Amino acid sequence: MAKTEQGNGVDLRGSTEKLTDNGNGTSYGSDPEVNGSVPGEKQVDKYGFTGGAQQHSGETAEEIPTEVLRQREAKWLEMLNNWDKWMAKKHKKVKERCQKGTPPSLRGRAWLYLTGGKVRREQNQGKFQELDSQPGDPKWVDIIERDLHRQFPFHEMFAARGGHGQQDLFRVLKAYTLHRPEEGYCQAQAPIAAVLLMHMPAEDAFWCLVQICEKYLPGYYSTGLEAIQLDGEILYALLRRVSPVAYRHLKKHKLEPILYMTEWFMCAFSRTLPWASVLRVWDMFLCEGVKILFRVGLVLLKCMLGSQEKLKSCQGLYETMELLRAIHPQYMREGFLVHEIIELEVSEKDIEKEHHAQLRRWKETHGDLHCKSPPRMHGAKAIMAAEPPSRQDLKQRPTIIVESPLAPQTDGVRAVDAKDRGKTKKGKQKETILPPQETVSLPTSDPSPLIKHIAVQGSKESLSSAEHDTYL
């Protein structure tokens, strides 16, 4: 089988086995060498991992009391039922709730709404099914198939070669190459799509991937990787203000940003951080935009290289690279990292100002960009403002009905109550008025339901594999 060595890229000349047959999928069973599973080890953590570097250890994640989680779920249900009003009038509260972490049981729906994937799906009914039914470009199909086993091989959803997780991952990535044939497939899109699939059905994951590629990170996955190179220079310039010590060290050893930040940004840290931290970063990233990725990168660089004492152990370029490949666990812990991200004052204006400066320098040294990407949208509010959705686009299509005590009573419920009261016998019998109903959408293709009467004891979200690919 094809092996991947850290820092040496990916050998796409590996196995010629086909995991799928024109997208229909054929199961070949479970291969421990390929899927990363350890014989005899079947214990699954609350995120769905059976092992690997990102398996939940209980040390890096914060545990939320059940009653607090229930309250947050009820608040999120109310927000999702009135999404346009919340985004227009109470966006600050939405942002605060994303910073606290979206409830595991509702994370998939929250991400779908934050990215605008829900609106894109409603406005393009049947589009994914149409793309899914097409065979795809053989060139991209072949590369995608060889790449599937590298995506979170220690996660139960993607462990089985040719299993449902890998089949859905193939469907989403193939559909994107048909949706954007001029862009095709980039290896770094696979972990993005895989994280989405851990929380939602294939069609929803596809539209979220489209939004991330087109709105949040435009140009990242295009030939030449010009956008990621520009963002690397932006990160470097911002570091000069955030941590002059780290900036001078990287400049002294001529360590180009593209060498250490490519995987961070292109995979949205899904292959770098412990999983509890990955999920919190994604909650904020999909709400506030790319500034969150810049803040995470700046925090890690400052923590690892921000003092002369820390620099004693890395006197050269090689030692510095090794240090940045093995970030100390204490700097990646959920509570510490989220606090540092929120406190770091790097805004959309800072990023855009530096973007224009770096764009001028790029044109002076490289000429015009070869890839013309659409303007970057800084988060959910900007996306909704650019393309205001209709109420119909945001309307939910529930499969399970649950009750929320926080939602205001609707006219429909009042009418039912009045009708019921009219049928009761005369007398002083006390009436019990039930809270109004809210809706929870539960993906039918999810192998392990995330919601059981409004919540779960633990969700099976994912972590990253120990393999290290390069995206250059």
Secondary structure, DSSP 8 states (H G I E B T S, - for coil): ---B-TTS-B-TTS----S-STTS-------HHHH---TT-----TTSBSSSTT---SSSS----HHHHHHHHHHHHHHHHTHHHHHHH-HHHHHHHHHH---GGGHHHHHHHHHTHHHHHHHTTTHHHHHHTS---HHHHHHHHHHGGGS-TTBTTT-STTSHHHHHHHHHHHHHHHHSTTT---TTHHHHHHHHHTTS-HHHHHHHHHHIIIIISTTTTSTT-HHHHHHHHHHHHHHHHH-HHHHHHHHHTT--THHHHHHHHHTTTTTTS-HHHHHHHHHHHHHH-THHHHHHHHHHHHHHHSSHHHHTT--SHHHHHHHHHS--HHHH-HHHHHHHHHHS---HHHHHHHHHHHHHHHHHHH-S-SS-------SHHHHHHHS---HHHH----SEEEE-TTS---HHHHHHHHHHHHHS-SS---------EEEE---TT-SS-S-BTTB-S--------S------
